[in-house]
C-alpha cells in the first residue's frame, strides 16, 4: 500500500465532509447527516485500531491511545443517540458538531502531512 491510495481516501473523505455540510444545510437536517458521517468514521477508527492491535501479544495502553478511543466512543454514542431520534437536543447537536470538527481537522491534517512527506511504504 503506498501513499497514493491513502491520499485518495483522505480526499474522498474530505469531499464527504463538504457534501455533508452542503446537503445538511439545504435539507435543514445538518445534525442528522453529520451524525451518520461521524458514526461511519468512528466505527472505521475502531476497526482500524482493532486490526492493528491484533498482532500485539501484550498491549500496553498509552494515554494518547486511550484518549483517542474515549473521544471516538463519545462521538459514536452521541451520533447513535442523534440517529435514533434525539437530533434536536442541544447537547447532542453540540457534541456532533464538535466531533465533526475534530474529524475534519484530523483528516485535513493527515492529508497535509501525506502530501508534504512522500512515503515508500506505510506499514
Residue frames as a rotation matrix with the C-alpha (Angstrom) as fourth column:
UNK 1
0.589 0.808 0.000 0.00
0.808 -0.589 0.000 0.00
0.000 0.000 -1.000 0.00
UNK 2
-0.557 -0.801 0.219 1.50
0.797 -0.590 -0.129 3.32
0.233 0.102 0.967 -0.98
UNK 3
-0.684 0.209 -0.698 0.61
0.356 -0.740 -0.570 6.89
-0.636 -0.639 0.432 -0.16
UNK 4
-0.908 0.399 -0.128 -1.46
-0.319 -0.462 0.827 7.45
0.271 0.792 0.547 -3.33
UNK 5
-0.336 0.816 -0.470 -4.24
0.483 0.577 0.659 5.19
0.809 -0.006 -0.588 -2.01
UNK 6
-0.255 0.206 -0.945 -4.27
0.945 -0.152 -0.289 6.88
-0.203 -0.967 -0.156 1.37
UNK 7
-0.884 -0.092 -0.458 -4.24
0.035 -0.991 0.131 10.37
-0.466 0.100 0.879 -0.18
UNK 8
-0.745 0.659 -0.103 -7.14
-0.150 -0.014 0.989 9.40
0.650 0.752 0.109 -2.43
UNK 9
-0.159 0.686 -0.710 -9.09
0.817 0.495 0.296 8.05
0.555 -0.533 -0.639 0.55
UNK 10
-0.475 -0.068 -0.877 -8.43
0.715 -0.610 -0.340 11.23
-0.512 -0.789 0.338 2.54
UNK 11
-0.969 0.138 -0.206 -9.53
-0.229 -0.817 0.529 13.46
-0.095 0.559 0.823 -0.34
UNK 12
-0.475 0.846 -0.242 -12.72
0.134 0.341 0.930 11.45
0.870 0.410 -0.276 -0.77
UNK 13
-0.168 0.376 -0.911 -13.35
0.976 0.192 -0.101 11.70
0.137 -0.906 -0.400 2.97
UNK 14
-0.764 -0.130 -0.632 -12.93
0.281 -0.949 -0.144 15.50
-0.581 -0.287 0.761 2.80
UNK 15
-0.848 0.523 -0.080 -15.39
-0.277 -0.311 0.909 15.57
0.451 0.793 0.409 -0.12
UNK 16
-0.226 0.773 -0.593 -17.85
0.657 0.570 0.493 13.60
0.719 -0.278 -0.637 2.05
UNK 17
-0.426 0.023 -0.904 -17.43
0.804 -0.449 -0.390 16.19
-0.415 -0.893 0.173 4.82
UNK 18
-0.934 0.055 -0.352 -18.11
-0.184 -0.921 0.344 19.02
-0.306 0.387 0.870 2.38
UNK 19
-0.630 0.746 -0.216 -21.13
-0.034 0.251 0.967 17.18
0.776 0.617 -0.133 0.94
UNK 20
-0.254 0.533 -0.807 -22.50
0.920 0.390 -0.032 16.60
0.297 -0.751 -0.590 4.47
UNK 21
-0.666 -0.019 -0.746 -22.27
0.395 -0.857 -0.330 20.31
-0.633 -0.514 0.579 5.22
UNK 22
-0.909 0.279 -0.311 -23.90
-0.418 -0.624 0.660 21.39
-0.010 0.730 0.683 1.95
UNK 23
-0.512 0.751 -0.418 -26.65
0.133 0.549 0.825 18.75
0.849 0.367 -0.381 1.81
UNK 24
-0.370 0.345 -0.863 -27.41
0.925 0.228 -0.306 19.12
0.091 -0.911 -0.403 5.52
UNK 25
-0.795 0.050 -0.604 -27.72
0.128 -0.960 -0.249 22.88
-0.593 -0.276 0.757 5.21
UNK 26
-0.824 0.493 -0.279 -30.03
-0.456 -0.285 0.843 22.59
0.336 0.822 0.460 2.20
UNK 27
-0.278 0.737 -0.616 -32.27
0.243 0.674 0.697 19.98
0.930 0.044 -0.366 3.83
UNK 28
0.053 0.213 0.976 -32.22
-0.780 -0.601 0.174 21.62
0.623 -0.770 0.134 7.31
UNK 29
0.987 0.161 0.030 -31.04
-0.146 0.786 0.601 18.30
0.073 -0.597 0.799 8.79
UNK 30
0.339 -0.941 -0.019 -27.38
-0.598 -0.200 -0.776 19.10
0.726 0.274 -0.630 9.20
UNK 31
-0.116 -0.378 0.919 -27.02
-0.974 0.226 -0.030 17.41
-0.196 -0.898 -0.394 12.58
UNK 32
0.645 0.451 0.617 -28.56
-0.361 0.891 -0.274 14.17
-0.674 -0.046 0.737 11.35
UNK 33
0.926 -0.342 -0.159 -26.34
-0.043 0.322 -0.946 13.91
0.375 0.883 0.284 8.26
UNK 34
0.077 -0.931 0.357 -23.25
-0.784 -0.278 -0.555 14.78
0.616 -0.237 -0.751 10.30
UNK 35
0.213 0.072 0.974 -24.22
-0.847 0.511 0.148 12.05
-0.487 -0.857 0.169 12.75
UNK 36
0.968 0.142 0.207 -24.15
-0.018 0.862 -0.506 9.42
-0.250 0.486 0.837 10.02
UNK 37
0.576 -0.818 -0.003 -20.71
-0.147 -0.100 -0.984 10.59
0.804 0.567 -0.178 8.89
UNK 38
-0.010 -0.556 0.831 -19.44
-0.966 -0.211 -0.153 10.73
0.260 -0.804 -0.535 12.49
UNK 39
0.571 0.288 0.769 -20.71
-0.563 0.819 0.112 7.21
-0.597 -0.496 0.630 13.12
UNK 40
0.978 -0.206 -0.033 -19.02
0.100 0.604 -0.791 5.88
0.183 0.770 0.611 10.00
UNK 41
0.262 -0.936 0.236 -15.69
-0.415 -0.330 -0.848 7.47
0.871 0.124 -0.475 10.84
UNK 42
0.049 -0.215 0.975 -15.82
-0.997 0.049 0.061 6.34
-0.061 -0.975 -0.212 14.48
UNK 43
0.822 0.259 0.507 -16.59
-0.252 0.964 -0.083 2.76
-0.510 -0.060 0.858 13.50
UNK 44
0.821 -0.567 -0.064 -13.79
0.077 0.222 -0.972 2.90
0.565 0.793 0.226 10.95
UNK 45
0.076 -0.809 0.583 -11.38
-0.779 -0.414 -0.472 4.16
0.623 -0.418 -0.661 13.61
UNK 46
0.280 0.083 0.956 -12.35
-0.830 0.522 0.198 1.32
-0.483 -0.849 0.215 15.98
UNK 47
0.979 0.068 0.193 -12.00
0.039 0.864 -0.501 -1.29
-0.201 0.498 0.843 13.23
UNK 48
0.544 -0.837 0.048 -8.57
-0.183 -0.175 -0.968 0.08
0.819 0.518 -0.248 12.25
UNK 49
-0.003 -0.540 0.842 -7.45
-0.971 -0.198 -0.130 0.08
0.237 -0.818 -0.524 15.88
UNK 50
0.573 0.289 0.767 -8.67
-0.555 0.825 0.104 -3.48
-0.602 -0.485 0.633 16.40
UNK 51
0.977 -0.212 -0.020 -6.97
0.117 0.611 -0.783 -4.77
0.178 0.763 0.622 13.26
UNK 52
0.305 -0.928 0.212 -3.63
-0.343 -0.315 -0.885 -3.14
0.888 0.197 -0.415 14.05
UNK 53
-0.133 -0.374 0.918 -3.63
-0.984 -0.060 -0.167 -4.30
0.118 -0.925 -0.360 17.67
UNK 54
0.870 0.492 -0.043 -4.44
-0.488 0.869 0.081 -7.97
0.077 -0.050 0.996 16.93
UNK 55
0.564 -0.714 -0.415 -0.80
0.172 0.594 -0.786 -8.92
0.807 0.372 0.458 16.36
UNK 56
-0.190 -0.633 0.751 0.41
-0.666 -0.479 -0.572 -7.45
0.721 -0.609 -0.330 19.65
UNK 57
-0.292 0.016 -0.956 0.99
0.418 0.901 -0.113 -10.11
0.860 -0.433 -0.270 22.32
UNK 58
-0.089 0.218 -0.972 0.93
0.972 -0.194 -0.133 -7.77
-0.218 -0.956 -0.195 25.32
UNK 59
0.022 0.206 0.978 -0.69
0.605 -0.782 0.151 -4.42
0.796 0.588 -0.142 24.70
UNK 60
-0.436 -0.184 -0.881 0.31
0.824 -0.474 -0.309 -1.51
-0.361 -0.861 0.359 26.94
UNK 61
0.483 0.709 0.513 -2.18
0.833 -0.553 -0.020 1.29
0.269 0.437 -0.858 26.54
UNK 62
-0.751 -0.660 -0.018 -0.71
0.648 -0.731 -0.213 4.76
0.127 -0.172 0.977 26.28
UNK 63
-0.414 0.595 -0.689 -2.57
0.371 -0.581 -0.725 7.85
-0.831 -0.555 0.020 27.43
UNK 64
-0.622 0.144 -0.770 -2.92
-0.641 -0.657 0.396 9.27
-0.449 0.740 0.501 23.90
UNK 65
-0.870 0.296 -0.395 -4.37
-0.067 0.722 0.688 5.98
0.489 0.625 -0.609 22.63
UNK 66
-0.564 0.682 -0.466 -6.88
0.815 0.368 -0.448 5.81
-0.133 -0.632 -0.763 25.48
UNK 67
-0.457 0.364 -0.812 -7.83
-0.004 -0.913 -0.407 9.45
-0.890 -0.182 0.419 24.97
UNK 68
-0.763 0.141 -0.631 -8.41
-0.646 -0.202 0.736 8.94
-0.023 0.969 0.246 21.24
UNK 69
-0.788 0.484 -0.381 -10.51
0.338 0.857 0.389 5.82
0.515 0.177 -0.839 21.89
UNK 70
-0.498 0.605 -0.621 -12.54
0.693 -0.152 -0.705 7.62
-0.521 -0.781 -0.343 24.56
UNK 71
-0.543 0.272 -0.794 -13.23
-0.410 -0.912 -0.032 10.58
-0.733 0.308 0.607 22.26
UNK 72
-0.802 0.237 -0.548 -14.25
-0.470 0.316 0.824 8.27
0.369 0.918 -0.142 19.42
UNK 73
-0.717 0.570 -0.401 -16.51
0.665 0.732 -0.147 6.32
0.209 -0.372 -0.904 21.79
UNK 74
-0.440 0.551 -0.709 -18.22
0.317 -0.643 -0.697 9.55
-0.840 -0.532 0.109 22.91
UNK 75
-0.620 0.184 -0.763 -18.67
-0.697 -0.576 0.427 10.67
-0.361 0.796 0.485 19.31
UNK 76
-0.860 0.281 -0.426 -20.08
-0.051 0.783 0.620 7.25
0.508 0.555 -0.659 18.39
UNK 77
-0.619 0.647 -0.445 -22.54
0.755 0.336 -0.562 7.24
-0.214 -0.684 -0.697 21.30
UNK 78
-0.340 0.502 -0.795 -23.82
-0.009 -0.848 -0.531 10.75
-0.940 -0.173 0.293 20.60
UNK 79
-0.758 0.090 -0.646 -24.07
-0.652 -0.130 0.747 10.04
-0.017 0.987 0.157 16.86
UNK 80
-0.816 0.476 -0.326 -26.17
0.395 0.873 0.286 6.96
0.421 0.105 -0.901 17.66
UNK 81
-0.454 0.655 -0.604 -28.36
0.633 -0.240 -0.736 8.99
-0.627 -0.716 -0.306 20.04
UNK 82
-0.507 0.224 -0.833 -28.84
-0.480 -0.876 0.056 11.59
-0.716 0.428 0.551 17.33
UNK 83
-0.861 0.138 -0.490 -29.75
-0.409 0.385 0.827 9.00
0.303 0.912 -0.275 14.72
UNK 84
-0.731 0.606 -0.313 -32.37
0.651 0.757 -0.055 7.25
0.204 -0.244 -0.948 16.89
UNK 85
0.134 0.928 0.348 -34.32
0.804 -0.307 0.509 10.49
0.579 0.211 -0.787 17.23
UNK 86
0.592 0.086 -0.801 -32.78
0.689 -0.570 0.448 13.00
-0.418 -0.817 -0.396 19.59
UNK 87
-0.248 -0.775 0.582 -31.07
0.958 -0.284 0.030 15.16
0.141 0.565 0.813 16.95
UNK 88
0.312 0.420 0.852 -32.96
0.317 -0.892 0.323 18.30
0.895 0.170 -0.412 18.09
UNK 89
0.846 -0.055 -0.530 -31.45
0.524 -0.094 0.847 18.28
-0.096 -0.994 -0.051 21.61
UNK 90
0.863 -0.496 0.095 -28.84
-0.463 -0.852 -0.242 20.99
0.201 0.165 -0.966 22.17
UNK 91
0.284 -0.801 0.526 -26.25
-0.637 0.253 0.729 18.80
-0.717 -0.542 -0.438 23.87
UNK 92
0.345 -0.104 0.933 -26.45
0.492 0.867 -0.085 16.20
-0.799 0.488 0.350 21.11
UNK 93
0.937 0.018 0.349 -26.05
0.315 -0.474 -0.822 18.90
0.150 0.880 -0.450 18.45
UNK 94
0.696 -0.707 0.126 -23.03
-0.714 -0.663 0.225 20.40
-0.075 -0.247 -0.966 20.19
UNK 95
0.127 -0.665 0.736 -21.23
-0.311 0.678 0.666 17.06
-0.942 -0.314 -0.120 20.60
UNK 96
0.519 0.109 0.848 -21.98
0.663 0.575 -0.480 16.10
-0.540 0.811 0.226 16.99
UNK 97
0.960 -0.195 0.202 -20.64
-0.012 -0.748 -0.664 19.41
0.281 0.635 -0.720 15.68
UNK 98
0.445 -0.843 0.303 -17.53
-0.806 -0.229 0.546 19.10
-0.390 -0.487 -0.782 17.86
UNK 99
0.166 -0.341 0.925 -16.98
0.106 0.939 0.327 15.52
-0.980 0.044 0.192 16.66
UNK 100
0.796 0.175 0.579 -17.48
0.584 0.031 -0.811 16.58
-0.160 0.984 -0.077 13.07
UNK 101
0.864 -0.498 0.077 -14.96
-0.469 -0.850 -0.240 19.38
0.185 0.172 -0.968 13.53
UNK 102
0.234 -0.794 0.561 -12.42
-0.599 0.336 0.727 17.06
-0.766 -0.506 -0.397 15.14
UNK 103
0.316 -0.070 0.946 -12.78
0.515 0.851 -0.109 14.55
-0.797 0.521 0.305 12.30
UNK 104
0.935 0.065 0.347 -12.48
0.336 -0.473 -0.814 17.33
0.111 0.878 -0.465 9.72
UNK 105
0.682 -0.723 0.113 -9.35
-0.729 -0.659 0.185 18.79
-0.060 -0.208 -0.976 11.33
UNK 106
0.122 -0.644 0.755 -7.67
-0.318 0.695 0.645 15.41
-0.940 -0.319 -0.120 11.74
UNK 107
0.526 0.128 0.841 -8.46
0.654 0.571 -0.497 14.40
-0.543 0.811 0.217 8.16
UNK 108
0.967 -0.185 0.176 -7.15
-0.028 -0.762 -0.647 17.71
0.254 0.621 -0.742 6.82
UNK 109
0.469 -0.833 0.293 -4.00
-0.801 -0.261 0.539 17.41
-0.373 -0.487 -0.790 8.94
UNK 110
0.182 -0.372 0.910 -3.39
0.120 0.927 0.355 13.86
-0.976 0.045 0.213 7.75
UNK 111
0.774 0.146 0.616 -3.81
0.614 0.068 -0.787 14.93
-0.157 0.987 -0.037 4.12
UNK 112
0.856 -0.510 0.086 -1.39
-0.477 -0.842 -0.250 17.84
0.200 0.173 -0.964 4.52
UNK 113
0.239 -0.783 0.574 1.12
-0.637 0.319 0.702 15.51
-0.733 -0.533 -0.423 6.20
UNK 114
0.326 -0.065 0.943 0.74
0.454 0.886 -0.095 12.90
-0.830 0.459 0.318 3.46
UNK 115
0.888 0.038 0.458 1.17
0.442 -0.343 -0.829 15.50
0.126 0.939 -0.321 0.70
UNK 116
0.750 -0.652 0.109 4.17
-0.660 -0.726 0.195 17.12
-0.048 -0.219 -0.975 2.41
UNK 117
-0.273 -0.852 0.447 6.18
-0.778 0.468 0.418 13.96
-0.566 -0.234 -0.791 3.02
UNK 118
0.349 0.319 -0.881 6.39
-0.822 0.555 -0.125 11.15
0.449 0.768 0.457 0.47
UNK 119
0.093 -0.227 0.969 6.47
-0.710 0.667 0.225 7.57
-0.698 -0.710 -0.099 1.75
UNK 120
-0.573 -0.304 -0.761 7.66
-0.750 0.568 0.338 4.43
0.330 0.765 -0.554 0.01
UNK 121
-0.452 0.401 -0.797 5.88
0.355 0.900 0.251 2.13
0.818 -0.169 -0.550 2.44
UNK 122
0.046 0.555 0.831 3.19
-0.626 -0.632 0.457 2.86
0.779 -0.541 0.319 5.02
UNK 123
0.740 0.265 0.618 3.15
-0.659 0.468 0.588 -0.34
-0.134 -0.843 0.522 7.04
